Amino acid sequence: MEFLNKCKDVCAANYATLAKAGLFKLDNFKAFTMELSFPFTMFMENKSVAYVQSIVLGQTMDLNKGFICMNAVAFFLEVLGSLAALLLGRSMWLFFFEIIYAYLVAYVLYWLVICAVPATSVGNDYQLVAIGLYVIYSIINTLQAVTTLSLILPALFFFCKTISTLACAYYVFKIEKGSSGSTMLKDDEESGTKLEDEVAE
């Protein structure tokens, strides 16, 4: 009972922290849902192969937009893979479960990278967690692709989804490194300013 009470306290504290950081805010859900259209918007802006390649390889100037795009692509590949599996005889209940599961995972990872940073003072920690979760998610997607190899088409979508999630992990890595560099630069600037003030005094 003592162990269960401790677990309960830890869960309650974690829930309060995440709620304060905005994980359960309806506005964040709405923003994520609206930004699922990013792949289509970006493709309509530029249909060149080089542009698409730059997004997949994480070579875009706007890392946040590139991440949002690839995260949405991973979700839609899950939808296409699950839909193909449904048409080839898989359970309807399993189809709905996989779609809801993919949506929630995509939202949580989106929140960790995009929304949690301005909401808390430990944004980089959230981004590091996101990188680890993307690696685990990629392994799960690979296993999912292997288990559907007999259906061929769903396996193809799931393998592409694995590539998309790894691309997302790379984006988060670059975003995290960029934010860390900005923080260090800001600290250096503040230290320099304080030193100048001391010298002036």
Secondary structure, DSSP 8 states (H G I E B T S, - for coil): -HHHHHHHHHHHHHHHHHHHHTTT-HHHHHHHHHGGGHHHHHHHH---HHHHHHHHTT--S-HHHHHHHHHHHHHHHHHHHHHHHHHTT--HHHHHHHHHHHHHHHHHHHIIIIIHHHHSS-HHHHHHHHHHHHHHHHHHHHHHHHHTGGGSHHHHHHHHHHHHHHHHHHHHHHHHHHHHHHHHHHHHHHHHHHHHHHHH-
